[in-house]
Every structure is written in structure tokens, then in C-alpha cells.
Amino acid sequence: MPVELDHTSRDPLYLQLKEALVTAIKEGRFGSDGQLPTEHELCERLGISRNPVHRALAELSREGVIIRQRRRGTFVNPVWLTRQLTDIRVSIAVPTKDWASLIRSMAPAEIVLDLEVVPFTDLHRHLLAGVAAGEAPDLAVLDSVWVPQLASLDALYPVDELDADWVEQTYRADVARAFVDATSAGGRVVAVQAEADVAGMWFDREGLARCGFVQAPTTWRELRQVARSCLELYGRAPIGVPAGPDAAETATYVLHGWLSANGAAVISDSRVVLAEPPAIRAVRALTALAKDGLIDQASVGWGRTAALESLVSGTTQIALGGSYDLAEIAALTGLSPVQALDRFGFAALPRGPEPGSKVLAGGLAYAVFRQSRHPHQAMRIIRRLMEVAVQMTVADTTGQLPSRVSAASVLERGSGFLHDVARLLPDATTRPAVPEYERVSVQLRHLLGATLSGGSVPAEVRLAAQAISAVTGLVLA
């Protein structure tokens, strides 16, 4: 209930209630339909008699703030609210034009939006520069892995300060625990997971079928069998990996996903565990694929999309990456996403022999900045975008999974690409939620490049683990 009264104040209760309701209405606290609690509900929740409640609502009705409809209830007057918000502009930074169009179409109509499209590769620096200059946007759509760093700078508005009830009743209750943890700092939710993707591999359906395989490999042993058959048939390395310096976070995502598939991790329980046996064995498996000519040696210089380009051109039959690559594959082929999925399949990264195999998940998040001039209006937009129906629209528009469990469960009961990916989420893990993640990512990229170049696995893994320990201040396991 977004209203509190001070029984010790000299101001009459009806006036306190009236002012509190106006504030809550302006902040969009009464949901997308704008329905207020009944008089009886207000009396019960606030512990007051009917007279002050009735008077407060009667005055708000006369002033045109609310509309009382017989047998339906009491609602915010959208005309009144629009007039109050006419001069409010909410600034939003987004990584693509699709996100800009989506937010513009789904945000509450009475809120004026000032949308800025910043390419994803520049968005992190753009947001940090905005914070430093005191010019951060009200709201941003950003990689959830940046949240701990921004939170450590006290740059993000705690979401539970904006709407504690929504955080408890919707976000914590209906979003996977791994995502809630990834968007929290110091026990408080500081961002909201917008959507989800998972690490995996794309494969050429016809290319594998010619080698006698209809389904994607599910274990390392099966992957080796498929790759060897493709090598024999096509005479070239069948697996592409985005492992060059320009691959940036994509390279980290692939390596971390490969580690997770073998039950390994980089950081766990505030310790750097990268140098433990499961991780070393996972890295050795990648090195063995490279040494046996099953991973294209050119991968060590490939940027973010090169593995996909190799797959689409038919040079390779498998490309390691993520479910988020669907849009890029469609663009490279000139096909619609549905047509692209007829030609290319997606599957989880093959499991390693160690127990505890996990699927690595990531995705974008919504964050309100401390410097926001209109944080409550930004929160209204987030609540709207997190509605189940809107999440389903986001999935259809972006090819990404809904972050809410109730929305993803609808996809699990269906069929097709999103259905297949949704089934991977329940047991997913996420990248390390540490403020120094950017420097951790750099070390993992170096490790992937060294791995595919034939470096000494134990030595390279230990060096990476030591460097991660040094930049994070966390002890080595």
C-alpha cells in the first residue's frame, strides 16, 4: 500500500490521505489500470474510520483527480494525470532502435519520452561518462553484468525505494533467483532483469545432416564425434569460436558458458575458483579440439560476429555463441528470424563429464539512475515493461526470453526456438556479479585466446586466476 499517515500530526487524516493519494497517483503507484483500493480496503489497511477516507476520495472526485464508477470502482482520471505530467520528460538510453520502438509503444501514454539510441559497444562507456558528468539518464537498458559496478559507484536508485511492494510481490516472486541476485547489491535490488539469453551453439542443420547427425551434440564426446565427421567430409575445421580481442564480451560469454557446462565457475562464494580441476579440465577440452583441427585456428583473431559469418557462409558447421545471436544470423542471411531457424538450429553447449553442469544465462536489465529527475516515472515505465503480456511482446520482438518465470513458462509449453531456449533457464547460472567484472572479462578473453593458440593449460589458467584475484581482491580457492 503506497500510502502512510502520521497519526501524531496536526493535519487532519483526510487531508494527509488526500495528499498521499495524489502523490501516489503521480508516481503511478496504482498499476496499469489506475484502480485505487476501495474505501473499505483503505480503512482496513490504514487502520482509520470511514469518514476521513470518504471525505478524501469525495474531494479528489470533485477536483477531477479520480473517477468513481458505480459497481466498477475508483480509478485515476487519465486526463487529469496527463495534464500533471505534460512537462515531464523521462530520458532513456537504449542499445538499439528496436528497444527504442518497443519502449515508445509500451510506456504509459501520458509520459513524454526522450529516447537516445547508443550502440551497445559504446553504451557502457556512455553511461559511466554520464554518471561522472552528472548527466546520467533517468532510465537505461543495459547489460546486467554492469550492474555491480554502477551500484558500487552509488549510481543506481534502489528499486525497493521506488516500489517495495512490487519488488517483493512481483520481482522477487516471479523472476529466477539467479537474475535477482545478479541485479542486487548489498541485499537490495538495484536493477530489473528485462530479458534473458543463454550461452550455446548454433549449427547448420543441413551441414550436420550430411555428416549423419540430425540432432545437435549434447556432450563433449558427441561434439567431438560430430566435428570429426564434418572435418572428414568438408576437409576443414567445423567449429568457429569468437575468440579475438574484438569479440569482447562475446568471447567471455562463450568461455564462461563452456566452464559452466562442466560444472566449473570463475568466482564462487567470494573466492576465485578458476584454477580448480573442473575448470582446468574444461579448458583442456577446448585446447584438445583446437589441437585436433576441429576448431578453426583463425578463431583467435575473430571478432564478435566472425564465427556467425563463417557459419552462414558454410565455412564451418558449428558456431559457439548465444541465443541472442538470432537477430545477427537473420541479418547476415537476409532471412526473417523464422526462416533463419529453418536453416540453423540452436542448442545448449555440450555437457562436460563433471557433475553439476549448468547453462550460462545473461541478458539486459532496466536501471534507474540516482541522478534521475523523475525516478518514479521511470519506475512506472519499468513496471509496465515487466507486465507478462509486454514481456511476451519483447520476446517476439527481440528473440530474447522473458525474465519473468510466469511468462517463460508459457513459452515452455509451446514449441519453436523460444520454447527450446526457455527450457534451459530453470537451472541457469550467471556471470560473476562483481564491480570489477570488466577487468575479469578481459582476463577470461586472454585465457580463451591462449587456450585456442595451444598454450600450457594449467599455467594459463593459473595466471588468469591470479590476475582475477588481484583485480577483484578475492582470495584464490
GUDREN-905007 format. One record per residue (C-alpha): residue number from 0; residue in one letter; z, y, x. Coordinates in Angstrom, 1 decimal. Each point is the difference from the previous one (the first is absolute). Layout:
// residues N
> n  res  z  y  x
> NUM  A  Z  Y  X
...
This chain:
// residues 477
> n  res  z  y  x
> 0  M  0.0  0.0  0.0
> 1  P  -1.1  3.2  1.8
> 2  V  2.6  2.3  -1.6
> 3  E  3.5  0.7  1.1
> 4  L  2.6  2.3  -1.7
> 5  D  3.0  1.8  1.4
> 6  H  2.9  -0.3  -2.5
> 7  T  2.1  2.4  2.1
> 8  S  -2.6  2.8  -0.2
> 9  R  0.4  3.0  -2.3
> 10  D  -3.5  -0.3  -1.1
> 11  P  -0.2  -1.8  -3.4
> 12  L  -1.2  -3.6  0.1
> 13  Y  -3.0  0.6  -2.2
> 14  L  -1.3  2.7  2.4
> 15  Q  0.6  -2.2  3.1
> 16  L  -1.9  -2.8  -1.7
> 17  K  -2.8  2.3  -1.0
> 18  E  -0.5  1.4  3.5
> 19  A  0.3  -3.5  1.5
> 20  L  -2.7  -1.4  -2.4
> 21  V  -2.4  2.9  0.9
> 22  T  0.4  -0.7  3.7
> 23  A  -0.5  -3.7  -0.5
> 24  I  -3.1  0.7  -2.2
> 25  K  -1.5  2.2  2.7
> 26  E  0.7  -2.7  2.6
> 27  G  -1.7  -2.6  -2.1
> 28  R  3.0  -2.2  -0.4
> 29  F  -0.9  -1.4  -3.4
> 30  G  -2.8  -2.3  0.9
> 31  S  -3.8  0.2  -0.7
> 32  D  0.5  0.2  -3.8
> 33  G  2.6  2.8  0.3
> 34  Q  2.3  -1.6  -2.5
> 35  L  3.6  1.2  0.1
> 36  P  3.0  -2.2  -0.9
> 37  T  1.3  0.2  -3.6
> 38  E  2.9  2.1  -1.0
> 39  H  2.1  -3.1  -0.3
> 40  E  -1.0  -1.2  3.5
> 41  L  0.8  3.4  1.5
> 42  C  3.4  0.0  -1.6
> 43  E  0.8  -3.5  1.4
> 44  R  -1.3  0.6  3.5
> 45  L  1.6  3.4  0.4
> 46  G  3.2  -0.8  -1.9
> 47  I  -0.1  3.0  -2.3
> 48  S  -0.1  0.6  -3.7
> 49  R  -3.1  0.5  -2.1
> 50  N  0.4  3.7  -0.6
> 51  P  -0.9  1.3  3.5
> 52  V  -2.9  -2.5  0.3
> 53  H  -1.4  0.9  -3.4
> 54  R  0.2  3.8  0.8
> 55  A  -1.6  -0.4  3.4
> 56  L  -2.9  -2.0  -1.4
> 57  A  -0.4  2.3  -3.0
> 58  E  -0.3  3.1  2.2
> 59  L  -2.5  -1.7  2.4
> 60  S  -2.0  -0.9  -3.1
> 61  R  0.0  3.5  -1.3
> 62  E  -1.1  1.3  3.4
> 63  G  -2.9  -2.4  0.1
> 64  V  1.3  -2.0  3.0
> 65  I  0.2  -3.3  -1.9
> 66  I  -1.7  -1.4  -3.1
> 67  R  2.1  -2.1  -2.5
> 68  Q  -2.1  -2.5  -1.8
> 69  R  1.4  -1.8  -3.1
> 70  R  0.5  -3.7  0.6
> 71  R  -1.5  0.2  3.5
> 72  G  2.5  2.0  2.0
> 73  T  0.2  3.1  2.2
> 74  F  -2.7  0.9  2.5
> 75  V  -0.7  2.6  2.7
> 76  N  -2.5  2.6  -1.3
> 77  P  -2.9  -0.4  2.4
> 78  V  -1.3  3.5  -0.9
> 79  W  3.3  1.6  1.0
> 80  L  0.3  -2.1  3.1
> 81  T  -3.6  0.9  1.2
> 82  R  0.9  3.7  -0.3
> 83  Q  3.1  -0.5  2.1
> 84  L  -2.0  -1.8  2.7
> 85  T  -3.1  2.2  0.0
> 86  D  0.8  1.7  3.3
> 87  I  1.2  -3.2  1.8
> 88  R  -2.4  -1.6  2.4
> 89  V  0.9  -3.3  1.6
> 90  S  -1.6  -0.6  3.4
> 91  I  -1.0  -3.5  0.8
> 92  A  -1.5  -1.5  3.2
> 93  V  -2.0  -3.2  -0.5
> 94  P  -2.1  -2.1  2.4
> 95  T  -3.2  -0.4  -2.1
> 96  K  -2.0  1.6  -2.8
> 97  D  0.7  -3.1  -2.1
> 98  W  3.7  0.7  0.2
> 99  A  -0.6  3.7  -0.9
> 100  S  -2.0  -1.0  -3.1
> 101  L  2.5  -2.6  -1.0
> 102  I  3.0  2.4  0.2
> 103  R  -2.0  2.8  -1.7
> 104  S  -0.8  -2.3  -3.0
> 105  M  3.4  -1.6  -0.3
> 106  A  2.5  2.8  0.7
> 107  P  1.7  1.8  -3.0
> 108  A  -2.6  2.4  -1.4
> 109  E  2.3  3.0  0.1
> 110  I  0.5  -0.1  3.7
> 111  V  -2.5  1.9  2.1
> 112  L  -1.0  -2.0  3.1
> 113  D  -1.0  1.3  3.4
> 114  L  -1.5  -3.1  1.6
> 115  E  -1.0  -0.2  3.7
> 116  V  -1.9  -2.9  1.4
> 117  V  1.0  -0.8  3.6
> 118  P  -1.8  -3.0  1.6
> 119  F  2.4  -2.8  0.6
> 120  T  -0.4  0.1  3.8
> 121  D  1.2  3.6  0.0
> 122  L  2.5  -0.1  -2.8
> 123  H  3.1  -1.0  2.1
> 124  R  -0.5  2.9  2.4
> 125  H  -0.8  2.4  -2.8
> 126  L  3.3  -0.8  -1.8
> 127  L  2.1  0.3  3.2
> 128  A  -1.7  3.3  0.8
> 129  G  0.7  1.2  -3.6
> 130  V  3.7  -1.0  0.3
> 131  A  0.3  1.8  3.3
> 132  A  -1.6  3.2  -1.3
> 133  G  2.0  -0.1  -3.2
> 134  E  -3.2  -0.5  -2.0
> 135  A  0.3  -3.7  -1.2
> 136  P  -1.6  -0.8  -3.3
> 137  D  2.1  -0.7  -3.1
> 138  L  -1.2  -3.5  -0.1
> 139  A  -2.1  -2.3  2.2
> 140  V  -1.6  -3.4  -0.1
> 141  L  0.7  -1.5  3.4
> 142  D  0.4  -3.3  1.9
> 143  S  3.4  -1.4  -0.9
> 144  V  0.5  -0.8  3.7
> 145  W  0.3  3.7  0.7
> 146  V  3.0  0.4  -2.4
> 147  P  2.8  -0.8  2.5
> 148  Q  -1.3  2.6  2.5
> 149  L  -0.3  2.7  -2.7
> 150  A  3.4  -1.0  -1.3
> 151  S  1.6  0.3  3.4
> 152  L  -1.3  3.6  0.1
> 153  D  1.7  0.6  -3.3
> 154  A  -3.5  0.9  -1.3
> 155  L  0.1  -2.1  -3.2
> 156  Y  1.8  0.8  -3.3
> 157  P  2.2  -3.0  -0.9
> 158  V  -1.5  -1.4  -3.2
> 159  D  3.3  -0.8  -1.5
> 160  E  0.9  3.7  0.1
> 161  L  -3.0  0.7  -2.1
> 162  D  0.5  -2.9  -2.5
> 163  A  2.8  -2.4  0.7
> 164  D  -0.5  -1.9  -3.3
> 165  W  -3.7  -0.6  0.6
> 166  V  0.8  -1.3  3.5
> 167  E  2.5  -2.5  -1.2
> 168  Q  -1.6  -1.1  -3.3
> 169  T  -3.7  0.0  1.1
> 170  Y  -0.5  0.2  3.7
> 171  R  2.8  -2.3  1.3
> 172  A  -0.4  -2.2  -3.0
> 173  D  -3.7  -0.5  0.0
> 174  V  -1.3  0.4  3.6
> 175  A  0.3  -2.7  2.6
> 176  R  3.1  0.2  2.2
> 177  A  -2.1  0.2  3.2
> 178  F  -1.7  3.2  -1.3
> 179  V  3.2  1.6  -1.2
> 180  D  1.5  -0.6  3.4
> 181  A  -3.1  1.4  1.8
> 182  T  0.2  3.2  -2.0
> 183  S  3.8  0.5  0.4
> 184  A  2.0  1.6  2.7
> 185  G  3.8  0.1  0.4
> 186  G  0.3  -2.0  -3.2
> 187  R  -2.0  2.6  -2.1
> 188  V  -3.5  -0.3  -1.4
> 189  V  -2.0  2.8  1.7
> 190  A  -3.5  -1.1  -1.1
> 191  V  -1.7  -2.1  -2.6
> 192  Q  -2.4  -2.9  0.8
> 193  A  -3.2  0.9  -1.8
> 194  E  -2.0  -3.2  0.5
> 195  A  -0.2  -3.0  2.3
> 196  D  -2.4  -1.8  2.3
> 197  V  0.4  -3.1  2.2
> 198  A  -1.2  -1.1  3.4
> 199  G  -2.6  -2.8  -0.1
> 200  M  -3.5  -1.0  0.9
> 201  W  -3.4  0.7  -1.6
> 202  F  -2.6  -2.8  0.3
> 203  D  -3.7  -0.4  -0.8
> 204  R  -0.1  -2.5  -2.8
> 205  E  -3.5  -1.3  0.7
> 206  G  0.6  0.1  3.8
> 207  L  3.0  -2.3  -0.3
> 208  A  -1.7  -2.2  -2.6
> 209  R  -2.9  -0.7  2.4
> 210  C  2.6  -1.4  2.4
> 211  G  1.4  -2.3  -2.7
> 212  F  3.0  2.1  -1.1
> 213  V  0.3  1.3  -3.6
> 214  Q  3.5  1.3  0.3
> 215  A  1.6  2.3  2.5
> 216  P  2.2  -1.6  2.7
> 217  T  3.7  0.0  -0.9
> 218  T  1.5  -1.1  3.4
> 219  W  -0.7  0.7  3.6
> 220  R  -1.3  -3.5  0.5
> 221  E  -2.5  0.5  -2.9
> 222  L  -1.0  3.4  1.3
> 223  R  -0.9  -1.6  3.4
> 224  Q  -2.0  -2.7  -1.7
> 225  V  -1.9  2.5  -2.1
> 226  A  -0.6  2.3  3.0
> 227  R  -1.2  -2.9  2.2
> 228  S  -2.5  -1.1  -2.7
> 229  C  -1.3  3.6  -0.3
> 230  L  -0.3  0.3  3.8
> 231  E  -2.0  -3.2  0.2
> 232  L  -2.3  1.0  -2.9
> 233  Y  -0.6  3.7  0.8
> 234  G  0.5  0.0  3.8
> 235  R  2.3  3.0  0.1
> 236  A  3.7  0.8  -0.5
> 237  P  0.7  -0.1  -3.8
> 238  I  3.3  2.1  -0.1
> 239  G  0.1  3.8  0.2
> 240  V  3.3  1.9  0.6
> 241  P  0.4  3.8  0.0
> 242  A  1.8  0.1  3.3
> 243  G  -1.3  3.1  1.8
> 244  P  1.9  3.3  0.6
> 245  D  -1.8  1.6  -2.9
> 246  A  1.0  -2.7  -2.4
> 247  A  3.4  1.8  -0.1
> 248  E  2.4  -1.3  -2.7
> 249  T  -2.5  -2.6  -1.2
> 250  A  0.4  -1.9  3.3
> 251  T  3.8  0.1  -0.3
> 252  Y  -0.3  -1.2  -3.6
> 253  V  -2.1  -3.0  1.1
> 254  L  2.4  -1.0  2.8
> 255  H  3.1  0.5  -2.0
> 256  G  -1.6  -2.0  -2.8
> 257  W  -0.8  -2.8  2.4
> 258  L  3.6  -0.1  1.2
> 259  S  1.4  0.0  -3.5
> 260  A  -2.3  -3.0  -0.9
> 261  N  2.0  -1.9  2.7
> 262  G  3.4  1.0  -1.2
> 263  A  0.3  2.6  2.8
> 264  A  0.9  3.6  0.0
> 265  V  0.1  3.1  2.2
> 266  I  3.3  1.4  -1.1
> 267  S  2.7  -1.8  -2.0
> 268  D  3.6  0.9  -0.7
> 269  S  -0.2  3.1  2.2
> 270  R  -1.1  -2.1  3.0
> 271  V  -3.4  -0.3  1.7
> 272  V  -0.9  -3.7  -0.5
> 273  L  -3.7  0.1  1.2
> 274  A  0.8  -2.0  3.1
> 275  E  1.5  -3.0  -1.8
> 276  P  -1.9  -3.3  -0.1
> 277  P  -1.7  0.2  -3.4
> 278  A  -1.6  3.3  1.0
> 279  I  -1.1  -1.2  3.4
> 280  R  -1.6  -3.1  -1.6
> 281  A  -1.8  2.2  -2.5
> 282  V  -1.5  2.2  2.8
> 283  R  -0.9  -3.1  2.0
> 284  A  -2.0  -1.3  -3.0
> 285  L  -2.0  3.2  -0.1
> 286  T  -0.6  -0.2  3.7
> 287  A  -1.2  -3.6  -0.3
> 288  L  -2.5  1.0  -2.6
> 289  A  -1.4  2.7  2.2
> 290  K  -0.1  -2.3  3.1
> 291  D  -1.9  -2.6  -1.9
> 292  G  -2.6  2.5  -1.0
> 293  L  1.0  0.0  -3.7
> 294  I  0.9  3.7  -0.1
> 295  D  -2.8  2.4  1.0
> 296  Q  0.9  1.5  3.4
> 297  A  -1.3  3.3  -1.1
> 298  S  2.9  0.3  -2.3
> 299  V  2.2  1.5  2.7
> 300  G  -2.1  3.2  -0.4
> 301  W  -0.5  0.0  -3.7
> 302  G  1.1  2.8  -2.3
> 303  R  1.4  -0.3  -3.5
> 304  T  -3.2  -1.0  -1.8
> 305  A  -1.9  -1.9  2.8
> 306  A  1.3  -3.4  -1.0
> 307  L  -1.2  0.6  -3.6
> 308  E  -3.4  1.3  1.3
> 309  S  -0.3  -3.2  2.0
> 310  L  0.8  -2.1  -3.0
> 311  V  -2.4  1.8  -2.3
> 312  S  -2.8  -0.2  2.5
> 313  G  0.5  -3.8  0.3
> 314  T  1.0  0.2  3.7
> 315  T  3.4  -1.5  -0.9
> 316  Q  1.1  -2.0  -2.9
> 317  I  3.7  1.0  -0.1
> 318  A  1.6  3.4  0.5
> 319  L  3.8  0.5  0.2
> 320  G  1.2  3.1  -1.9
> 321  G  1.6  0.8  -3.3
> 322  S  -0.6  -0.1  -3.7
> 323  Y  -0.6  3.8  0.1
> 324  D  -3.3  -0.7  1.8
> 325  L  -1.8  -0.8  -3.3
> 326  A  -1.2  3.6  -0.4
> 327  E  -1.3  0.1  3.5
> 328  I  -1.9  -3.3  -0.4
> 329  A  -1.5  1.3  -3.2
> 330  A  -1.1  3.2  1.7
> 331  L  -1.5  -1.9  3.0
> 332  T  -2.0  -2.3  -2.2
> 333  G  -1.0  2.5  -2.6
> 334  L  1.4  -2.3  -2.7
> 335  S  2.6  0.6  -2.7
> 336  P  3.4  -1.5  0.8
> 337  V  -0.7  -2.7  -2.5
> 338  Q  -3.3  -0.9  1.6
> 339  A  1.5  0.2  3.5
> 340  L  2.6  -2.6  -1.1
> 341  D  -2.8  -2.4  -1.0
> 342  R  -1.1  0.0  3.6
> 343  F  3.3  0.4  1.8
> 344  G  3.4  -1.6  -0.6
> 345  F  3.5  1.0  1.0
> 346  A  2.9  -2.2  0.8
> 347  A  3.4  0.2  1.6
> 348  L  0.1  -0.5  3.8
> 349  P  0.4  -3.7  0.8
> 350  R  3.6  -1.2  0.4
> 351  G  1.3  -1.0  3.4
> 352  P  2.1  -3.1  0.6
> 353  E  3.3  1.8  0.1
> 354  P  2.1  0.1  -3.2
> 355  G  0.5  3.2  -2.0
> 356  S  -3.6  1.1  -0.2
> 357  K  -0.4  3.4  -1.7
> 358  V  -2.8  2.2  -1.2
> 359  L  0.1  3.5  1.4
> 360  A  -0.3  2.7  -2.6
> 361  G  -0.4  3.8  0.2
> 362  G  -1.5  2.8  -2.0
> 363  L  0.3  3.6  -1.0
> 364  A  3.0  1.8  -1.4
> 365  Y  0.8  3.2  -1.9
> 366  A  2.4  2.4  1.7
> 367  V  1.4  3.4  -1.0
> 368  F  0.8  2.3  2.8
> 369  R  3.2  2.0  0.5
> 370  Q  -2.1  3.1  0.3
> 371  S  -1.5  -0.5  -3.5
> 372  R  0.3  3.0  -2.3
> 373  H  -0.4  -2.2  -3.0
> 374  P  1.7  -3.4  0.8
> 375  H  0.8  -0.9  -3.6
> 376  Q  -3.6  0.6  -1.1
> 377  A  -1.1  -2.2  3.0
> 378  M  2.3  -2.6  -1.3
> 379  R  -1.5  0.2  -3.4
> 380  I  -3.4  -0.8  1.5
> 381  I  1.5  -3.0  1.9
> 382  R  1.6  -1.4  -3.1
> 383  R  -3.3  0.3  -1.9
> 384  L  -1.9  -1.7  2.9
> 385  M  2.5  -2.8  0.1
> 386  E  -0.4  -0.9  -3.7
> 387  V  -1.3  -3.6  -0.3
> 388  A  -3.2  1.1  -1.8
> 389  V  -0.8  2.5  2.7
> 390  Q  0.8  -2.5  2.7
> 391  M  -2.5  -2.3  -1.5
> 392  T  -2.6  2.9  0.1
> 393  V  0.9  0.6  3.6
> 394  A  -0.7  -3.7  0.8
> 395  D  -3.4  0.2  -1.8
> 396  T  -0.9  3.2  1.8
> 397  T  1.2  -0.7  3.5
> 398  G  0.0  -3.8  0.3
> 399  Q  3.6  0.2  1.0
> 400  L  2.8  -1.9  -1.7
> 401  P  2.6  1.7  -2.3
> 402  S  3.4  0.4  1.7
> 403  R  1.9  -0.8  -3.2
> 404  V  0.7  -3.6  -0.5
> 405  S  -0.6  0.2  -3.8
> 406  A  -3.5  1.3  0.7
> 407  A  -0.8  -2.4  2.8
> 408  S  1.2  -2.9  -2.2
> 409  V  -2.8  0.8  -2.5
> 410  L  -2.5  -0.4  2.8
> 411  E  1.6  -3.3  1.1
> 412  R  -0.8  -1.4  -3.4
> 413  G  -3.7  1.0  0.2
> 414  S  -2.7  -0.9  2.5
> 415  G  -2.1  1.6  2.7
> 416  F  0.8  2.0  3.1
> 417  L  3.0  1.9  -1.2
> 418  H  1.4  -3.2  -1.5
> 419  D  -0.3  -1.9  3.3
> 420  V  1.6  2.8  2.0
> 421  A  2.8  0.6  -2.6
> 422  R  1.1  -3.6  0.5
> 423  L  0.7  0.7  3.7
> 424  L  2.5  2.8  -0.7
> 425  P  3.2  -1.7  -1.2
> 426  D  0.8  -1.3  3.5
> 427  A  -1.4  2.9  2.0
> 428  T  1.6  1.8  2.9
> 429  T  -0.7  3.6  1.2
> 430  R  -0.4  1.7  3.4
> 431  P  3.1  1.2  1.8
> 432  A  1.6  3.0  -1.8
> 433  V  1.1  2.0  3.0
> 434  P  -0.6  3.7  0.7
> 435  E  -1.7  -0.9  3.3
> 436  Y  -2.5  -2.2  -1.7
> 437  E  -3.0  1.9  1.3
> 438  R  1.0  -0.8  3.6
> 439  V  0.8  -3.6  -1.0
> 440  S  -3.5  -0.2  -1.4
> 441  V  -1.6  1.2  3.3
> 442  Q  1.8  -2.8  1.9
> 443  L  -1.2  -2.7  -2.5
> 444  R  -3.6  1.3  0.4
> 445  H  0.3  -0.3  3.8
> 446  L  1.3  -3.5  -0.4
> 447  L  -2.8  -1.1  -2.3
> 448  G  -2.6  1.4  2.5
> 449  A  1.7  -1.8  2.9
> 450  T  0.2  -3.2  -2.1
> 451  L  -3.7  -0.1  -0.7
> 452  S  -0.8  0.9  3.6
> 453  G  1.7  -3.1  1.3
> 454  G  3.2  1.6  1.4
> 455  S  3.1  -2.1  0.7
> 456  V  1.5  -0.4  -3.4
> 457  P  3.8  -0.3  0.8
> 458  A  -0.2  2.9  2.4
> 459  E  -2.0  2.2  -2.3
> 460  V  2.3  -0.8  -3.0
> 461  R  3.1  0.8  2.1
> 462  L  -1.5  3.3  1.2
> 463  A  -0.8  1.0  -3.6
> 464  A  3.5  -1.0  -1.2
> 465  Q  1.7  1.9  2.8
> 466  A  -2.2  3.1  -0.7
> 467  I  0.9  -0.2  -3.8
> 468  S  3.7  -0.3  0.9
> 469  A  -0.3  3.1  2.2
> 470  V  -1.7  2.2  -2.6
> 471  T  2.2  -1.1  -2.9
> 472  G  3.3  -0.4  1.8
> 473  L  0.4  -3.4  -1.6
> 474  V  1.3  -2.9  2.2
> 475  L  -2.1  -3.0  0.9
> 476  A  0.9  -3.2  -1.7
